[in-house]
Amino acid sequence: MNGSTTQIFIAMGIYMLAVIGIGLYFAKRANENSGNYFLGGRSLGPWIAAMSAEASDMSGWLLMGLPGVAYWCGLADAAWTAVGLALGTYINWLIVSKRLRRYSAVAGNAITIPDYFSNRFHDKKKILMTISALFILIFFTVYAASCFVTCGKLFSALFGFSYRSMVVAGAVFVIIYTFLGGFLAESASDFMQSIVMVTALVAILIVSTLTAGGPSKIAENIRNIPGFFELFGTAQPLMSDGAQKVENGKALFGSAANYGFLTIISTLSWGLGYFGMPQVLLRFMAIRKVGELNMSRRIATTWAVISMVSAVMIGIIGRALYPAELVTSGQAENIFIVLSTKLLPPLLAGLAMAGILAAAISSSDSYLLIAASAFSKNIFQGIFKKDATDKQIMSVSRIILIVIAMLGIFIAMDENSIIFRVVSFAWAGLGAAFGPIMLFSLFWKRTTIEGAVAGMLSGGISVFVWKLLIRPLGGVFGIYELLPAFLISCLFIVVVSLLTKKPSEEIMEEFERAKNFEY
């Protein structure tokens, strides 16, 4: 490494030591019992709840995937995705957070999402618990893989290290960190990492705008790219042998493609995923007081809007500054790294790179912890060993955490993985499997356990069917799999619930009590 990369490495190393320090600080409290380890004893304040939710939600996708999409094909795809996510963030905090905080306490003081579903429907056979735990294991393994891809790409691009060895190193770091402090350490460090992420995004946005000569100059540079700066059209890079054609330092594009109404609706549907995201829903359950969720909603929405606008514009400005720097869609996800290392002094670039690392760590530790808790609490204790002690639950959790991480490493080994695509599949899976039943469980007391099972299975399975079999047909079927799978799940919940016996009086009474329960 030369002097510049050494300074970047030192800055990132200092950041990683700070993260480990947080884990050590919370280790003793986290390991007192499984309630503290998995949900922090319901003690989060409004700032930590809001910003840790957003940091764990966005992951490396925010600093690499979203700018990469904007750099590669222009404004439309990235912007409509960001709009959908911003709306989803606000609505989720507005209508779901308070009701779930109350209901999770009323429903047997549930500390995991499978716990909540099982307790909400008085599922004595643990069917819902098992299905939801299995879906969490499947899709969070994919999610964790996307974070390991981020680590691999980051260190490979910066220092020339082997991509695969950096995937493994990143996974090992996250495992050690998650072992130490559990949910409390994860939430506290996610709060810090959310600050690092948004600061890095805004700083790069400002510096790159000034370097490019201001908004008018940027617009002038990208105006000649057909469809690049349009909301109803998209740019089409001209490809040859898997890479974009470049002539005389200029990247070549074909005619703009239409970005129609159906595509916009499909892209906006990213926002539906929020209703089923365990890493966000758990923050609703973990806040110390229901009344503090109003402040959390404002904080979370503001953070999300600032971060996503910055990320999209970084991709746009990156194309204006370095039009032929990145010639594949996979390479395009490095535009944040390119801007940071070319435009900032080494130490500041290291801090900006720490923003990417922050995003990957803040998400992967959430995914691993939630997936491990789903197995240990809901399958191991819920089904196989109902008298399991806290110590046994936490031991099993750590074993499963390692297993999931190993599977994530295996998935991430493909160096050509595109973070945006990996995340989009996992997001759709969780959103369709859990989103509809979460909404119906909170707002329609006629929902039956049979309807819940049917909705969860149909939603999760439809994501695979649509993604692998129907979407490749193209045309009207080419929409993002989350939208049809979400609607199919809703249909199954309503129809099956109406065709089966209505819930017991006990469940109905519990539903009414949860509306105004203060905890």
Steps between C-alpha positions, in 0.01 A plus 500: 500500500617855428477790744147598401352152529681452830328809641164372373568163662593664833182712504286194433690302763431764765134483411490122531665518844229744609233253390667218695518730802123544491454123488724453804320778691162332460620140526428448870147641490415325175599160634291523817203333326354431158255792528790743526702319234221488241296816576707714738243476779268740312721792604576691177454875491341677200827605333668160524180318399454717190855524374599142579191382311599700194867403514424128532240531226703681236829302512774536238222524245460869590861603435580257219187345348281810463775734368604217266153479346493878450848499345418212265160590357409842634246662725173311452565157652695633798267794566171306489653233725603772747153657491338163572736435790450848648122460490527149644721624782256775600184289475654209689601722792163677485256208502691189609746607769266590786257215441781242480672639812176458695391169349840332542481578873138382530569184296716321757772769506636374166868578433531369143275535194419125489416527872259780426321316219470182704373679812267730305310205352536270805684251282536204736643275227772758420423486128528875443810518715671228298407641157602855588827384658586300186426796270719721719783246480475478120471867412731636768771262383467663157497844663816424699664388176433843346685663791797266456503590129524865606801426723668299223449771237607778734835355608572354159444836327690701761800287581515236229438220751342176385124544472427158648738535793341836586153343491617249760682763708191724506281211609739401780507858630119520506470162674741599777328833546149351513617234746612771741206730546182377336211737430609783731848522353356465152251784555751734667761444231236530229416843640864602464520338158190681378674829579813386316294390199299820456805718565701313237218527245442872551875576501560315171191664347625849586862440394408328173248775413764767551760301305257455209443877481159518666150379403485683166829353382394152611174534308689613194732198514225239530240665276648329195440152641157388369259434787763543774343786692134414446235358731307336215791372294819310571846491344620194307878440513631351173669173585775292340640180653325570830632857540379843395657631180738794541635723222750781560430492871126526446255231612252410226124474544217393273155653471311560823261228614151584621444492877125445503225513761511127575875517556458797732236318706726195510795708623294692755391165643840479672325698774266207573796303626527707816190343652681166513858597590592338835805725547268804500201342674718390791590865569128574535476221756818605684427869564446575867179707464227509237484880514860531383419346162373834363846649536657184359279525190616854427865411556486184287318666209734800494806276507364278222413791269835677543696178456317374193495835319875527562563143380304547176668831421844355570438246222384772260792731576741207484398439137558868421847499658623156396282391206714203392654397832268205569387292204280224649197518726699317768787749479254791508432417865852628577420859402486616864846350555635666185370844599625467859852393411540749213348808661582477872827503695597144603391521865163650407463242223563233765220643710272501195592138432415431863150609399477203263646272765251644749213420266615142449568433868183668628288284273684169514507488879123566503435229244715241674354574843139493379551178306681333790230608746230370265653153520607490864188657652235386256616162372745368760309619809158532341489149352790272597588597859228702666678498837826638354685739728611848398858376487408215265298734277787743468751220433282361221453852366875548465544165326224584251650847453823338380314259271301783339814706454670207326206462262508875437871478419430220251233710323729806497793318337388608152710810431249615237216521752301822468399627845181665376369173352591287803330744736191537279427126516538473879299820547217360289504169687470652846260771386256256339524227765459729802368837382137408422450283807662765720247758379202266525604374844510856631194646331248222417387296798310255276836366373526130588803285557415307182493828308833600654664171398356521148610862460852441624558192284340645186697825533839337555453232234364750245826696518694194382242408233472853360875565510609172340210401272269793422717812496731363227197502265533880489236749398229550760651212699835677533396690813689472830395178671413672829185663359317191367617285791377760752157518331473120477576472871231758585246312288575170671476655848157652433347203316627229735412703811143549379467131415621381841360531851538846649758548778412422861358759738833498684687602184237763417524648851880503477477684167285774656726527807807546282353811334560723802738297714773707665820323592 
